[in-house]
Amino acid sequence: MPDSDAGIADAYLNVKDVVPTFLELAGVPVPGRSFEGRSVAALEGRSWAPYLRKTVTQVYPADAMIVHELMGSRAVRQGEWKITDRGNGRWLLFNIVQDPGETRDLSAAEPEIRLG
């Protein structure tokens, strides 16, 4: 997080973290795996509360593998690399540290990273 309260943070945060964050900030326990006798999916995400309180500098460890899908677009992110299909079935590879705007597809230049 930047030294000042204004600016752009460099920590990765995800929309799935919003509910765990609000629950922690409100002092509400994370719901269990059932509701009214029915099984429900576990809540995903991590709370940003420690990050917002500036007791930690990141929410996810640098080597965490983060996978998501939204409206046909899907991606896997780990470390400085992100591979994504923006909904057209074509996978693109980006170094998100050097190219945070995801403007240079490195699939051809880094085939060993793209194919894992």
C-alpha distances in whole Angstrom, upper triangle without the diagonal:
4,7,8,9,10,9,8,5,6,7,11,12,16,18,20,17,18,21,20,17,20,22,20,19,23,24,26,27,26,29,32,33,36,37,41,42,41,38,35,32,29,26,23,19,17,16,12,13,12,8,9,11,8,10,9,6,8,11,13,14,14,18,18,21,20,23,24,27,27,30,31,28,27,24,23,20,20,17,18,21,21,25,26,29,29,32,35,35,34,31,28,26,23,21,17,16,18,19,17,19,22,24,26,28,28,31,34,32,30,33,32,28,30,32,31
4,5,7,7,6,7,6,8,10,14,15,19,21,23,20,21,24,23,20,22,25,23,22,25,27,29,30,29,33,35,37,40,41,44,46,44,42,38,35,33,29,27,23,21,19,16,16,15,12,12,13,10,13,12,10,12,15,17,18,17,21,22,24,23,26,27,29,29,32,34,30,29,27,26,23,22,20,19,23,24,27,28,31,31,34,36,37,35,33,30,28,24,22,19,16,19,20,17,20,22,25,27,29,29,32,35,33,31,34,34,30,32,35,33
4,7,8,9,10,10,12,13,17,18,22,24,26,23,23,26,25,22,24,27,24,23,26,27,30,31,31,35,37,39,42,43,46,48,46,44,41,38,35,32,29,26,23,21,17,18,16,13,13,13,10,13,13,11,14,17,20,20,20,24,25,27,27,30,30,33,33,36,37,34,33,31,30,26,26,23,23,26,27,31,32,35,34,38,40,41,39,36,34,31,28,25,22,20,22,23,21,23,26,28,30,32,33,35,38,36,35,38,37,34,35,38,36
4,5,7,10,10,13,15,18,19,22,24,26,23,23,26,25,22,23,26,24,22,25,27,30,31,31,35,38,40,42,42,46,48,46,44,41,38,36,32,30,26,24,22,18,18,17,14,13,13,11,15,15,14,16,19,21,23,23,26,27,29,28,31,31,33,33,35,37,34,34,31,31,28,28,25,25,28,29,32,33,36,35,38,40,41,40,37,35,33,29,27,24,22,23,24,22,24,27,29,31,33,34,37,40,38,37,40,39,36,37,40,38
4,7,9,10,13,14,17,17,20,21,24,21,20,23,23,19,20,23,21,19,22,24,27,29,29,32,35,37,39,39,43,45,43,41,38,36,33,30,28,24,22,19,16,15,15,13,10,11,11,14,15,14,16,17,21,22,23,26,26,28,27,29,29,31,31,33,35,32,32,30,30,27,27,26,25,28,28,31,32,34,33,36,39,40,39,37,34,32,29,27,24,22,24,25,22,23,26,29,31,33,34,37,40,38,37,40,40,36,37,40,38
4,7,9,12,14,17,17,20,21,24,21,20,24,24,20,22,25,24,21,24,27,29,31,30,33,36,38,41,41,44,46,44,42,39,36,34,30,28,25,23,21,17,18,18,15,13,15,14,17,17,15,17,19,21,23,23,27,27,28,27,29,28,30,29,32,34,31,31,29,29,26,27,25,24,27,27,30,30,33,31,34,37,38,37,35,32,31,27,26,22,21,23,22,19,21,24,26,29,31,32,35,38,37,36,38,39,35,35,39,37
4,6,10,12,15,15,18,20,23,21,20,24,24,21,22,26,25,23,26,28,30,31,31,34,36,38,40,41,44,46,44,42,38,36,33,30,28,24,22,21,17,18,18,15,14,16,14,18,17,15,16,18,20,22,21,24,24,26,24,27,26,28,27,30,31,28,28,26,26,24,24,22,21,24,24,27,27,30,28,32,34,35,34,32,29,27,24,22,19,17,19,19,16,17,20,22,25,27,29,32,34,33,32,35,35,32,32,35,34
4,6,9,11,12,15,17,20,18,18,22,22,19,21,25,24,22,25,28,29,30,29,32,35,36,38,39,42,44,42,40,36,33,31,28,25,21,20,19,16,17,18,14,13,16,14,18,16,13,13,15,17,19,18,21,21,23,21,23,23,25,24,27,28,25,25,23,23,20,21,19,18,20,20,23,23,26,25,28,31,32,30,28,25,24,20,19,15,14,16,15,12,14,17,19,22,24,25,28,31,30,29,31,32,28,28,32,31
4,6,8,10,13,15,18,16,16,20,20,17,19,22,21,20,24,25,27,28,26,29,32,33,36,37,40,42,40,37,34,31,28,25,22,19,17,16,13,15,14,11,11,14,12,14,13,10,10,12,13,15,15,18,18,20,18,21,21,23,23,26,28,24,24,21,21,18,18,16,16,18,19,22,22,25,25,28,31,31,30,27,25,23,20,18,14,13,16,16,13,15,17,20,22,24,25,27,30,29,28,30,30,26,27,30,29
4,7,9,13,16,18,16,17,21,20,18,21,24,22,22,25,27,28,28,27,30,32,33,36,37,40,42,39,37,33,30,28,25,22,18,17,17,14,16,15,12,13,16,13,15,13,9,8,11,12,13,11,15,15,17,16,19,19,22,22,25,26,23,22,19,18,15,15,13,12,15,15,19,20,23,23,26,29,29,28,25,22,20,17,14,11,10,13,13,10,13,15,18,20,21,22,24,27,26,24,27,26,23,24,27,25
4,6,10,13,15,13,15,18,17,15,18,21,19,19,23,24,25,25,23,26,28,29,32,33,37,38,36,33,30,27,24,21,18,15,13,13,10,13,12,9,11,14,12,13,10,7,5,7,8,10,9,13,12,14,13,16,17,20,21,24,25,22,20,18,17,13,13,12,12,14,15,18,19,23,23,26,28,29,27,24,22,20,17,15,12,11,15,15,12,15,17,20,21,22,23,25,28,27,25,27,26,22,23,26,24
4,7,10,12,11,13,16,15,14,17,20,19,19,22,24,24,24,22,24,26,27,30,31,35,36,33,30,27,24,21,19,15,12,11,12,10,14,14,11,13,16,14,16,13,10,7,7,7,9,9,11,10,12,10,13,13,16,17,21,22,18,17,14,13,10,11,10,11,13,12,16,16,19,19,22,25,25,24,21,20,18,15,14,11,11,15,15,12,14,15,19,20,20,21,23,26,25,23,25,24,21,21,23,22
4,7,9,7,9,12,12,11,14,16,16,16,19,21,21,21,19,21,23,24,27,28,31,33,30,28,24,21,19,16,13,9,9,9,8,12,12,10,11,15,14,16,13,12,8,7,8,11,12,14,12,13,10,13,12,15,16,19,20,18,16,15,14,12,13,13,14,15,14,17,17,20,19,22,25,25,25,22,21,20,18,17,14,15,18,17,14,16,17,20,22,23,24,25,28,28,26,27,27,23,23,25,24
4,5,5,8,11,11,11,13,15,16,17,19,21,20,20,17,19,21,22,24,25,29,30,27,25,21,18,16,13,10,8,9,10,10,13,15,13,14,17,18,19,16,15,12,9,10,13,14,15,13,13,9,10,9,12,12,16,17,15,14,12,13,12,14,15,16,16,14,16,16,18,17,19,23,23,23,21,20,19,18,18,15,17,20,19,15,17,17,21,23,22,24,24,28,28,26,27,27,23,22,25,23
4,5,6,8,10,10,12,14,15,16,18,20,19,19,16,18,20,21,23,23,27,28,26,23,20,17,16,12,10,8,10,11,11,14,16,15,15,18,19,21,19,18,15,12,13,17,18,19,16,16,12,12,10,12,11,14,16,15,14,14,15,15,17,18,19,19,17,18,17,19,18,19,23,23,24,22,22,22,21,21,18,20,23,21,18,18,19,22,25,24,26,27,30,31,29,30,30,26,25,27,26
4,6,7,8,9,11,12,14,15,17,18,17,16,14,15,17,17,19,20,23,25,22,20,16,13,12,9,6,5,8,9,11,14,16,15,16,19,20,21,19,19,15,12,13,16,18,18,15,14,11,11,9,11,11,15,17,16,14,14,15,15,17,19,20,20,18,19,18,19,19,20,24,24,25,23,23,23,22,23,20,22,25,24,20,21,21,25,27,26,28,28,31,32,30,30,30,26,25,27,26
4,6,6,6,9,10,11,12,14,15,15,15,12,14,17,18,20,21,24,26,24,21,18,15,13,9,7,4,5,6,7,10,12,12,12,15,17,17,15,16,13,9,11,14,16,18,15,15,12,13,12,15,15,18,20,19,17,17,17,16,17,18,20,21,19,21,20,22,22,23,27,27,28,25,25,24,23,23,20,22,25,24,21,22,23,26,28,28,29,29,33,33,31,32,31,27,27,28,27
4,6,5,6,9,10,11,12,14,14,14,12,14,17,18,20,20,24,26,24,22,18,16,14,11,10,8,8,7,8,10,13,13,12,15,17,18,17,17,15,12,14,18,20,21,18,19,16,16,15,16,16,19,21,20,19,19,20,19,21,22,23,24,22,24,22,24,23,24,28,29,30,28,27,27,26,26,22,24,27,26,22,23,24,28,30,30,31,32,36,36,34,34,34,31,30,32,30
4,5,5,6,9,10,10,12,11,11,9,11,14,15,17,17,20,22,21,19,15,14,12,8,9,8,9,8,10,11,14,15,14,17,19,20,19,20,17,14,16,20,22,23,20,20,17,18,16,18,17,20,23,22,21,21,21,21,23,24,26,26,24,26,25,26,25,26,30,30,31,30,30,29,29,29,26,27,30,29,26,27,27,31,33,33,34,34,38,38,36,37,36,33,32,33,32
4,6,5,6,9,10,10,9,9,7,10,13,14,17,17,21,22,21,19,16,14,11,8,8,6,6,5,8,9,12,13,13,15,17,17,16,18,15,12,14,17,20,21,18,19,16,18,17,19,19,22,25,23,22,22,21,21,22,23,25,26,24,26,25,27,27,28,32,32,33,30,30,30,29,28,26,27,30,29,26,27,28,32,34,33,34,35,38,38,36,36,36,32,32,33,31
4,5,5,6,9,10,10,11,10,13,16,18,20,21,24,26,25,23,19,18,15,11,11,9,7,4,5,6,9,10,10,12,14,14,14,16,14,11,14,17,20,21,19,20,18,19,18,21,20,24,26,25,23,23,22,21,22,23,25,26,25,27,26,28,28,29,33,33,34,31,31,30,29,28,25,25,29,28,25,26,27,31,33,33,34,35,39,38,36,37,36,33,32,34,32
4,5,5,6,8,8,10,10,13,16,19,20,20,23,25,24,23,19,18,16,13,13,11,11,8,9,8,12,13,12,13,16,17,17,19,17,15,17,21,23,25,22,23,21,22,21,22,22,24,27,26,25,25,25,24,26,26,28,29,27,29,29,30,29,30,34,35,36,34,33,33,31,31,28,29,32,31,27,28,30,33,36,36,37,38,42,41,39,40,40,36,35,37,36
4,6,5,6,5,7,7,9,13,16,17,17,20,22,21,20,17,17,14,11,12,12,11,8,10,10,13,15,14,15,18,18,18,20,19,16,18,21,25,26,23,24,22,23,22,23,23,26,29,28,27,27,26,26,27,28,30,30,29,31,30,32,31,32,36,36,37,35,35,35,33,33,30,31,34,34,30,31,32,36,38,38,39,40,43,43,41,41,41,37,37,38,36
4,5,5,6,7,8,11,14,18,19,20,23,24,24,23,20,19,16,13,14,12,10,7,9,7,10,12,12,12,15,15,15,18,17,14,17,20,23,24,22,23,22,23,23,25,25,28,31,29,28,27,27,26,26,27,29,30,29,31,31,33,33,34,37,38,38,36,36,35,33,33,30,30,33,33,30,31,32,36,38,38,39,40,43,43,40,41,40,37,37,38,36
4,5,8,10,11,15,18,21,23,22,25,27,27,26,23,22,19,16,16,14,12,9,9,6,10,12,10,10,14,14,16,18,17,15,18,21,24,26,24,26,24,25,25,27,26,29,32,31,30,29,28,27,28,28,30,31,30,33,32,34,33,35,39,39,40,37,37,36,34,33,30,30,34,33,30,31,33,36,38,39,40,41,45,44,42,43,42,38,38,40,38
4,5,9,11,13,17,20,21,20,23,25,25,24,22,22,19,16,18,16,15,12,13,10,13,16,14,14,18,18,19,21,21,18,21,25,28,29,27,28,26,27,26,28,27,30,33,32,31,31,31,30,31,31,33,34,33,35,34,36,35,36,40,41,42,40,39,38,37,36,33,34,37,36,33,34,35,39,41,41,43,43,47,47,45,46,45,41,41,42,41
4,7,9,12,15,19,20,20,22,24,25,24,22,21,19,16,18,17,15,12,13,11,13,16,15,15,18,18,19,22,21,19,21,24,28,29,27,28,26,28,27,29,29,32,35,34,33,32,32,30,31,31,34,35,34,36,36,37,37,38,42,42,43,41,41,40,38,38,34,35,38,38,34,36,37,41,43,43,44,45,48,48,45,46,45,42,42,43,41
4,7,9,12,15,16,16,18,20,21,20,18,18,16,13,16,15,14,12,15,13,15,18,17,17,21,20,21,24,22,19,22,25,28,29,26,27,25,27,26,27,27,30,33,32,31,31,31,30,31,32,34,35,34,35,35,36,36,36,40,40,42,40,40,39,38,38,35,35,39,38,35,36,37,41,43,43,43,44,48,48,45,46,44,41,41,42,40
4,6,9,12,14,14,17,18,19,18,16,16,13,11,14,14,13,12,15,14,16,19,19,19,22,21,21,24,22,19,21,23,27,28,25,26,24,25,25,27,27,30,32,32,30,30,29,29,29,30,33,34,33,34,34,35,35,36,40,39,41,38,39,38,37,37,34,35,39,38,35,36,37,41,42,42,43,43,47,47,44,44,43,39,39,40,38
4,7,10,12,12,16,17,17,15,13,12,9,8,10,11,11,10,14,14,16,18,19,19,22,21,21,23,21,17,19,21,25,25,22,23,21,22,21,23,23,26,29,28,27,26,26,26,26,28,30,31,30,31,30,32,32,32,36,36,37,35,36,35,34,34,32,33,36,36,33,34,34,38,40,39,40,40,43,44,41,41,40,36,36,37,35
4,7,8,9,12,13,13,12,10,10,8,8,11,13,14,14,17,17,20,22,22,23,26,25,24,26,24,21,21,24,28,28,24,24,22,22,22,23,23,26,28,28,27,27,27,27,28,30,33,33,31,32,31,32,32,32,36,36,37,36,36,36,36,36,34,35,39,38,35,36,36,40,41,40,41,41,44,45,42,42,41,38,37,37,36
4,6,8,11,11,11,9,8,9,7,8,12,14,15,16,20,20,22,24,25,26,28,27,26,28,26,22,23,25,28,28,24,24,23,23,22,24,24,27,29,29,27,28,27,28,29,31,34,33,32,32,32,33,33,33,36,36,38,36,37,37,37,37,35,36,40,39,36,38,37,41,42,41,42,41,45,45,42,42,41,38,37,37,35
4,7,10,10,8,6,5,6,6,8,12,15,17,18,22,23,24,26,27,28,30,29,28,30,27,23,23,26,29,28,24,24,22,21,21,22,23,25,27,28,26,26,26,27,28,31,33,33,31,31,30,31,32,31,35,34,36,34,36,36,36,37,35,37,40,39,36,37,37,40,42,40,41,40,43,44,41,40,39,36,35,35,34
4,7,6,5,4,5,8,9,11,15,18,20,21,24,25,27,29,30,31,33,32,31,33,30,27,27,29,32,31,28,27,25,24,24,24,25,27,28,29,28,29,29,30,31,34,37,36,34,34,33,33,34,33,36,36,38,37,38,38,39,40,38,40,43,42,39,40,39,43,44,43,44,42,46,47,44,43,42,40,38,38,37
4,5,5,6,7,10,11,13,16,19,21,22,25,26,28,30,30,31,34,33,33,35,32,28,29,31,34,34,30,29,27,26,25,25,25,27,29,30,29,31,31,32,33,36,39,38,36,36,34,34,34,34,37,37,39,38,40,40,40,41,39,41,45,43,40,41,40,44,45,44,45,44,48,49,46,46,45,42,41,41,39
4,6,9,10,13,15,16,20,23,25,25,29,29,32,33,33,35,37,37,36,38,36,32,32,35,38,38,34,33,31,30,29,28,28,30,32,33,32,34,34,36,37,40,42,42,39,39,38,38,38,36,40,40,42,41,43,44,44,45,43,45,48,47,44,44,44,47,49,48,49,48,51,53,50,49,48,45,44,44,43
4,7,9,13,15,17,20,24,26,27,30,30,33,35,35,36,39,38,37,39,36,33,33,35,38,37,34,33,31,30,29,29,29,30,32,34,33,34,34,36,37,40,42,41,39,39,38,38,38,37,40,39,42,41,43,44,44,45,43,45,49,48,45,45,45,48,49,48,49,47,51,52,49,48,47,45,44,43,42
4,6,10,12,15,18,22,24,25,29,30,32,34,34,36,38,37,36,38,35,31,31,33,36,35,31,30,28,27,25,25,26,27,29,30,29,31,31,33,34,37,40,39,36,36,34,34,34,33,36,36,38,38,40,40,41,42,41,43,46,45,42,42,42,45,46,44,45,44,48,49,46,45,44,42,40,40,39
4,7,9,12,15,19,21,23,26,28,30,31,32,34,36,35,34,35,32,28,28,30,33,32,28,27,25,23,23,23,23,25,26,28,26,28,28,30,31,34,36,35,33,33,32,31,32,31,34,33,36,35,37,37,38,39,38,40,43,42,39,40,39,42,43,41,42,41,44,46,43,42,41,38,37,36,35
4,6,9,12,15,18,20,23,25,27,28,29,31,33,32,31,32,29,25,25,27,30,29,25,24,22,20,19,19,20,22,23,25,23,25,25,26,28,31,33,32,30,30,28,28,29,28,31,31,33,32,34,34,35,36,34,36,40,38,36,36,35,39,40,38,39,38,42,43,40,39,38,36,34,34,33
4,6,9,12,15,18,21,23,25,26,27,29,30,30,28,29,26,22,21,24,26,25,21,20,18,17,16,16,17,19,21,22,20,21,21,23,24,27,30,29,26,26,25,25,26,25,28,28,30,28,30,31,31,32,31,33,36,35,32,33,32,35,37,35,36,34,38,39,36,36,35,32,31,30,29
4,6,10,12,14,18,19,21,22,24,25,27,26,25,26,23,19,18,21,24,23,19,18,16,16,15,17,18,21,22,22,20,21,20,21,23,25,28,27,25,26,25,26,26,26,30,29,31,29,30,30,30,31,29,31,34,33,31,32,31,35,36,34,35,34,38,39,36,35,34,31,30,30,28
4,7,9,11,14,16,18,19,20,22,24,23,22,23,20,16,16,19,22,22,18,17,15,15,14,16,17,20,21,21,19,20,19,20,21,24,26,26,24,25,24,25,25,25,29,28,30,28,29,29,29,29,27,29,32,31,28,29,29,33,34,33,34,33,37,38,35,35,34,30,30,30,28
4,7,10,13,15,17,17,19,21,22,22,20,20,17,13,13,16,18,18,14,14,11,11,11,13,14,18,19,19,17,16,16,16,18,20,22,22,20,21,20,22,22,23,26,26,27,25,26,25,25,25,23,25,29,28,25,26,26,29,30,29,30,30,33,34,31,31,30,27,26,27,25
4,7,9,12,14,14,15,18,19,18,16,17,14,10,10,13,16,16,12,13,10,11,11,14,15,19,20,19,17,16,15,15,16,18,20,20,18,20,20,22,22,23,27,26,27,25,25,24,23,23,21,22,26,25,22,24,24,27,29,28,29,29,32,33,30,30,29,26,25,26,25
4,6,9,10,11,12,14,15,15,13,14,11,7,8,11,14,15,12,13,12,14,14,17,18,22,23,22,20,18,17,16,16,17,20,21,20,22,22,24,25,26,30,29,30,27,27,25,24,24,21,22,26,25,22,24,25,28,30,29,30,30,34,34,31,32,30,27,27,28,26
4,5,7,8,9,11,13,13,12,13,11,7,10,13,16,18,15,17,15,17,17,20,20,24,26,24,22,21,20,19,19,20,22,23,22,25,25,27,27,29,32,32,32,30,29,28,27,26,23,23,27,27,23,25,26,30,32,31,32,33,37,36,34,35,33,30,30,31,29
4,6,5,6,9,10,10,9,10,9,6,10,13,15,18,16,18,16,18,18,21,21,24,26,24,23,21,21,19,19,19,21,22,22,24,25,27,27,29,32,32,32,30,29,27,25,24,21,21,25,25,21,23,25,28,30,30,31,32,36,35,33,34,33,30,30,32,30
4,5,5,6,8,9,9,11,11,9,13,15,18,21,19,21,19,22,22,24,25,28,30,28,27,25,24,22,22,22,24,26,25,28,28,31,30,32,36,36,36,34,33,31,29,28,25,24,28,28,25,27,28,32,34,34,35,36,40,39,36,38,37,33,34,35,33
4,5,5,6,5,6,9,9,8,12,14,16,19,18,20,20,22,23,26,27,30,32,30,28,26,25,22,22,21,23,25,25,28,29,32,32,34,37,37,37,34,33,31,29,27,24,23,27,28,25,27,28,32,34,34,34,36,39,38,36,37,36,32,33,35,33
4,5,5,6,5,6,6,6,10,12,15,18,16,19,18,21,22,25,25,28,30,28,26,24,23,20,20,19,20,23,23,26,27,30,29,32,35,35,35,32,30,28,26,24,21,20,24,24,21,24,25,29,30,31,31,33,36,35,33,35,34,30,31,33,31
4,5,8,8,9,10,10,13,16,18,21,20,22,21,23,23,26,26,29,31,29,27,26,25,23,23,22,23,25,25,28,28,31,30,33,36,37,36,34,32,30,28,26,23,22,26,26,22,24,26,30,32,33,34,35,39,38,36,37,37,33,33,36,34
4,6,8,10,11,12,15,17,20,23,22,24,23,26,26,29,29,32,34,32,31,29,28,25,25,24,25,28,28,31,32,34,34,36,40,40,40,37,35,33,31,29,26,25,28,29,25,28,30,33,35,36,36,38,42,40,38,40,39,35,36,38,36
4,5,7,9,11,14,16,17,21,20,23,23,26,26,29,30,33,35,32,30,28,27,24,23,22,23,26,26,30,31,34,34,36,39,39,39,36,34,32,29,27,24,22,25,26,23,26,28,31,33,34,34,36,40,38,36,38,37,33,34,37,34
4,7,9,11,14,15,17,20,19,23,22,26,27,30,31,34,36,33,31,29,27,24,23,22,23,26,27,31,32,35,35,37,41,40,40,37,35,33,30,28,25,24,27,28,25,28,30,33,35,35,35,37,40,39,36,38,37,33,35,37,34
4,6,7,10,11,13,16,16,19,19,23,24,27,28,32,33,30,28,26,24,21,20,18,20,23,24,27,28,32,32,34,37,37,36,33,32,29,27,24,22,20,24,25,22,25,27,30,31,32,32,33,37,35,33,34,33,29,31,33,30
4,7,9,10,11,15,15,18,18,21,23,26,27,30,31,28,26,24,22,19,17,15,17,20,21,25,26,29,30,32,35,35,34,31,29,26,24,21,18,17,20,21,19,22,24,27,28,29,29,31,34,32,30,32,31,27,28,31,28
4,6,7,8,12,11,14,14,18,19,22,23,27,28,25,23,20,18,15,14,13,14,17,18,21,23,26,26,29,32,32,31,27,26,23,21,19,16,15,19,20,17,20,21,25,26,26,26,28,31,30,27,29,28,24,25,28,25
4,7,9,12,10,13,12,15,16,20,21,25,26,23,21,19,17,14,14,13,15,17,18,21,22,25,25,27,30,30,30,27,25,23,21,20,17,17,21,21,18,21,22,25,26,27,27,28,31,30,28,29,28,24,25,27,25
4,6,8,6,9,9,13,14,18,20,24,24,22,19,16,14,11,10,10,13,14,15,18,19,22,23,26,28,28,27,24,23,21,19,17,15,15,19,20,17,20,20,24,25,24,24,25,29,28,25,26,25,21,22,23,21
4,5,5,9,10,14,17,20,23,26,26,24,21,18,15,12,10,9,12,14,15,18,20,24,25,27,30,29,28,24,23,21,19,17,15,15,19,20,18,21,21,25,25,24,24,25,28,26,23,25,23,20,21,22,20
4,6,9,10,14,17,20,23,26,26,23,20,16,14,10,7,5,8,11,13,16,18,22,23,26,28,27,26,22,21,18,16,14,12,12,15,17,15,19,18,22,22,21,20,22,25,23,20,22,20,17,18,20,18
4,6,9,13,16,19,22,26,25,22,19,15,12,9,6,5,9,10,12,15,17,21,23,25,27,26,25,21,20,17,16,14,13,13,17,18,17,20,19,23,22,21,20,20,23,22,19,20,18,14,16,17,14
4,6,10,13,17,19,23,23,20,17,13,10,8,6,7,10,11,12,14,16,19,21,24,26,24,24,20,19,17,16,15,14,15,18,19,18,20,19,23,23,22,21,21,24,24,20,21,19,16,17,18,15
4,7,10,14,17,20,19,17,13,10,7,6,5,8,11,10,10,11,13,16,18,20,23,21,20,17,17,15,15,14,14,15,19,19,17,20,18,22,21,20,19,19,22,22,18,19,17,14,14,15,13
4,7,10,13,17,17,14,11,8,6,5,6,9,12,11,9,11,12,14,16,18,20,19,19,16,16,15,14,15,13,15,19,18,16,18,17,20,21,19,19,19,23,23,20,20,19,16,15,17,15
4,7,10,14,13,11,8,6,4,6,9,12,14,12,10,10,10,12,13,15,18,16,17,14,15,14,15,16,15,18,20,19,17,19,17,20,21,19,19,18,22,23,20,20,19,16,15,16,15
4,7,10,10,8,6,6,7,9,12,15,16,14,11,11,10,11,12,13,16,15,16,14,15,15,16,17,16,19,21,20,18,18,16,20,21,19,20,19,23,24,22,22,22,19,17,18,18
4,7,7,6,4,7,9,12,15,18,19,17,13,12,10,9,10,10,13,13,14,13,15,16,17,19,18,21,23,21,19,19,17,20,21,19,21,20,24,25,23,23,23,20,18,19,19
4,6,5,6,9,12,14,18,21,21,19,15,14,11,11,9,9,13,14,16,15,16,18,18,21,19,22,24,22,19,19,17,20,22,20,23,22,25,27,26,25,26,23,21,22,23
4,6,8,12,15,17,21,24,24,22,18,16,13,11,9,8,11,13,15,16,17,19,20,23,22,25,27,24,22,20,19,21,23,21,24,23,26,28,27,27,28,25,22,24,25
4,6,10,14,16,20,23,23,20,16,14,11,8,7,5,8,9,12,13,15,17,19,22,21,25,26,23,21,20,18,20,21,19,22,20,23,26,25,24,25,23,20,21,22
4,7,11,13,17,20,19,17,13,11,7,6,4,4,8,9,10,10,12,14,15,18,17,21,22,19,18,16,14,16,18,16,18,17,21,23,22,21,23,20,17,19,20
4,7,10,14,17,17,14,10,9,6,5,6,7,10,10,11,9,11,12,14,16,16,19,21,18,17,17,14,17,18,16,17,16,20,21,20,19,20,17,14,16,17
4,6,10,13,13,10,7,6,4,6,8,10,12,12,11,9,9,10,11,13,12,16,18,16,15,15,12,15,16,14,15,14,18,19,17,17,17,14,12,14,14
4,7,10,11,8,6,5,6,9,12,14,16,14,14,10,11,10,11,12,12,15,17,16,15,16,14,17,17,15,15,14,18,18,16,15,15,12,11,12,11
4,7,8,6,4,6,8,12,14,16,18,17,16,13,12,10,9,10,9,12,14,14,12,14,12,16,16,14,14,14,18,18,15,16,15,12,11,13,12
4,6,5,6,9,12,15,17,20,22,20,19,15,14,11,11,10,10,11,14,14,14,16,15,18,17,16,15,15,19,18,15,16,14,11,12,13,11
4,6,8,11,14,18,20,23,24,23,21,18,16,13,11,9,9,9,12,13,13,16,15,18,17,17,15,16,19,18,15,17,15,12,13,15,13
4,7,10,13,17,19,22,23,22,20,16,14,11,8,5,5,5,8,10,10,13,12,15,14,14,12,14,17,15,13,15,15,11,12,15,14
4,7,10,14,16,19,20,19,16,13,11,7,6,5,6,8,10,10,10,13,10,13,12,11,10,11,14,13,11,12,12,8,9,12,11
4,6,10,12,15,16,15,14,10,8,6,5,6,7,10,12,10,10,12,9,12,12,10,10,11,14,14,12,13,13,10,9,12,12
4,7,10,12,13,12,10,6,5,4,6,9,10,13,14,13,13,13,10,13,12,9,10,9,13,13,11,11,12,9,7,10,10
4,6,9,10,9,8,5,5,7,8,11,12,15,16,14,13,13,10,12,12,10,11,11,14,16,14,14,16,13,10,12,14
4,5,7,6,5,5,6,9,11,15,15,19,20,17,16,15,12,14,14,12,13,12,15,17,16,16,18,15,12,14,16
4,6,7,7,8,8,11,13,16,16,19,20,17,16,14,12,13,14,12,15,14,17,20,19,19,21,18,15,17,19
4,6,8,9,11,14,16,20,19,23,24,21,20,18,15,17,18,16,18,17,20,22,22,21,23,21,17,19,21
4,6,8,11,14,17,20,21,24,25,21,21,19,16,17,17,15,17,16,18,21,21,20,22,21,17,18,21
4,6,10,13,16,20,20,24,24,22,22,20,17,18,18,15,16,14,16,19,19,17,19,18,14,15,18
4,7,10,13,17,18,22,22,19,19,18,15,15,14,11,13,10,13,16,16,14,17,16,12,13,16
4,7,10,14,15,19,19,17,17,16,13,14,13,9,10,8,11,14,13,12,14,12,9,10,13
4,7,10,12,15,15,13,14,13,9,10,9,6,7,6,9,11,11,11,13,11,8,11,13
4,7,9,12,12,11,12,12,9,10,8,5,5,5,9,9,8,9,11,8,6,10,11
4,6,9,9,7,8,9,6,8,7,6,6,8,11,11,10,12,13,10,9,13,14
4,6,6,6,7,10,8,10,8,8,8,10,13,11,10,13,14,10,11,14,14
4,6,5,4,7,7,10,10,11,11,13,16,15,14,16,17,13,14,17,17
4,6,6,9,10,12,12,13,13,16,18,16,15,18,18,15,16,19,19
4,6,9,9,10,10,12,11,15,17,14,14,17,18,15,16,20,20
4,5,5,7,7,10,10,14,16,14,14,17,19,16,16,20,20
4,5,8,10,12,13,16,19,18,17,20,21,17,17,21,21
4,6,9,11,13,16,19,18,18,21,22,19,18,22,22
4,6,7,10,12,15,15,15,17,19,16,15,18,19
4,7,10,12,14,14,15,17,20,17,16,20,21
4,6,9,11,10,12,14,17,15,14,17,19
4,6,8,9,9,11,14,12,10,14,16
4,6,5,6,8,11,9,8,12,14
4,6,5,6,9,8,6,9,11
4,6,6,9,10,9,11,13
4,6,9,9,9,12,14
4,6,6,6,9,10
4,5,5,6,8
4,6,5,6
4,6,5
4,6
4
